[in-house]
Amino acid sequence: MSSIILNKAFPEDLDILQILGKETFSETFAASNSKEEMDLYLEKSFNKEKLTDELNNPESYFFIAWEEDNPIGYLKLNSGTAQTELQDHSSLEIERIYVKSSHHGKKVGQLLYEKALHTAQELNKAYIWLGVWEENHRAVSFYKKNGFEEFDKHIFRLGNEEQTDLMMKKTLNKQF
């Protein structure tokens, strides 16, 4: 495997993020959900208007993982009022870490997670948090391995269906 580069995403990366977002979300969840609910979610979450707003939000941060000229994963972070829930100014939310299935097991997710951790430290956050579907055992295991602990649950809407997400957080060492 050639080296992986992480680059901050900008509004001009909209098309890449839209394709990458739809592809990686589908690869991760299509087998466990109906086509109708997946289609509703993908249209709502990855339409150009919504992604443009997110890319232009100064409290959201996108990073794309590249292998040569190929985007293979991405990271979306939220701080302040951009956070989907807590909106605690001392926290940073990892809203999305997604990697193409062709690159699972190749440490791309770990690189994206480390970028999230570094960003949280740069922003002087006390903790990072996220929501992860309780049935996504691979992701739950990944976050536990990286020191996250479950602290609550919330409802995630996939189309018209309600699913349960585990809310997990990791307190950061303030001694950078």
C-alpha positions in Angstrom: 0.0 0.0 0.0 1.3 3.4 -0.9 1.3 6.2 1.7 -1.9 7.8 2.8 -2.2 11.6 2.8 -4.8 13.5 4.8 -5.9 16.9 3.4 -8.4 19.4 4.8 -11.5 19.5 2.6 -12.8 22.8 1.2 -16.0 23.7 -0.7 -14.4 22.8 -4.0 -14.2 19.2 -2.7 -18.0 19.0 -2.6 -18.3 16.4 -5.4 -15.6 14.2 -4.0 -17.2 14.2 -0.5 -20.6 13.6 -1.9 -19.5 10.5 -3.8 -17.2 9.3 -1.0 -19.9 9.8 1.6 -22.6 7.9 -0.3 -20.3 5.1 -1.2 -18.8 4.5 2.2 -22.1 4.8 4.0 -23.7 2.4 1.6 -20.8 -0.1 1.9 -21.1 0.1 5.7 -24.9 -0.1 6.2 -26.7 -1.2 3.0 -26.6 -4.9 4.0 -28.3 -4.2 7.3 -31.0 -1.8 6.1 -33.7 -1.5 3.4 -32.9 0.1 0.1 -35.8 2.6 0.6 -34.5 3.8 4.0 -30.9 3.9 2.7 -32.0 6.0 -0.3 -33.9 8.5 1.9 -30.9 8.9 4.2 -28.4 9.3 1.5 -30.4 11.9 -0.3 -31.0 13.9 2.9 -27.5 13.6 4.3 -25.4 13.9 1.1 -27.3 16.4 -1.1 -25.2 19.2 -2.5 -27.0 21.9 -0.5 -26.5 20.2 2.9 -22.9 19.4 2.2 -22.2 22.9 1.0 -23.6 24.3 4.2 -21.5 21.9 6.2 -18.3 22.7 4.3 -18.9 26.4 4.8 -19.6 26.1 8.5 -16.5 27.4 10.4 -17.2 25.0 13.3 -17.1 21.9 11.1 -13.9 20.3 9.8 -13.6 17.8 6.9 -10.5 15.8 6.0 -10.1 13.5 3.1 -7.7 10.5 3.1 -6.0 10.0 -0.2 -4.0 7.1 -1.6 -2.2 8.6 -4.6 -5.1 10.4 -6.5 -7.8 8.2 -5.0 -10.0 9.4 -2.1 -10.4 6.4 0.2 -12.0 7.8 3.3 -13.0 10.9 5.2 -13.5 12.5 8.6 -16.1 15.1 9.7 -15.6 16.9 13.0 -18.0 19.4 14.7 -17.3 21.9 17.4 -19.6 24.4 19.2 -23.0 24.7 17.7 -22.2 22.5 14.7 -22.3 19.5 17.0 -25.3 17.3 16.4 -26.2 17.1 20.1 -24.2 18.0 23.2 -23.0 21.4 21.7 -20.6 21.6 24.7 -17.9 24.2 23.8 -15.3 22.1 25.6 -15.9 19.1 23.3 -15.3 18.0 19.7 -17.7 15.6 18.0 -16.5 13.0 15.5 -19.6 12.9 13.3 -18.1 10.6 10.6 -15.1 8.4 10.1 -15.7 6.4 6.9 -13.2 4.4 4.9 -13.8 2.5 1.6 -14.3 -1.2 2.3 -11.3 -1.9 0.0 -9.1 -0.2 2.6 -10.6 -1.7 5.8 -7.8 -3.2 8.0 -5.2 -0.9 6.5 -5.1 1.6 9.3 -6.8 4.4 7.4 -9.5 4.7 10.0 -6.8 5.0 12.7 -5.1 7.8 10.7 -8.4 9.7 10.5 -9.0 9.1 14.2 -5.6 10.4 15.1 -6.3 13.5 13.0 -9.5 14.0 15.0 -7.5 13.6 18.3 -4.9 16.1 17.1 -7.5 18.6 16.0 -9.2 18.3 19.4 -5.9 19.0 21.1 -5.2 22.0 18.8 -8.6 23.4 19.7 -7.9 22.8 23.4 -11.0 20.5 23.9 -11.5 18.6 27.1 -13.1 15.6 25.4 -14.2 14.1 22.1 -17.4 12.3 21.6 -19.4 10.4 18.9 -22.5 8.4 18.3 -22.1 4.9 16.8 -24.8 2.4 15.8 -25.0 -0.3 18.4 -25.1 -2.9 15.7 -21.8 -1.7 14.1 -19.7 -3.9 16.2 -16.5 -3.2 14.2 -16.8 0.5 14.9 -17.7 0.0 18.5 -14.7 -2.2 19.0 -12.4 0.4 17.2 -13.5 3.2 19.5 -13.2 1.1 22.7 -9.7 0.1 21.6 -8.9 3.9 21.3 -10.1 4.6 24.8 -13.7 5.7 24.3 -16.4 4.8 26.9 -20.1 4.6 26.5 -21.9 7.3 28.4 -25.4 7.4 26.9 -27.6 6.4 23.9 -29.6 8.4 21.4 -31.9 7.8 18.4 -30.4 8.0 15.0 -32.8 8.4 12.1 -32.0 6.4 9.0 -34.7 7.5 6.6 -37.9 6.9 8.5 -36.5 4.3 10.8 -35.2 4.9 14.3 -32.0 3.1 15.4 -30.1 3.3 18.6 -26.6 4.8 18.7 -24.2 4.4 21.6 -22.8 7.7 22.6 -19.2 7.4 23.5 -16.6 9.8 24.7 -12.9 10.1 25.5 -11.5 12.6 28.0 -8.3 14.2 26.7 -5.1 14.6 28.6 -4.7 18.4 28.9 -0.9 17.9 29.2 -0.1 18.2 25.5 
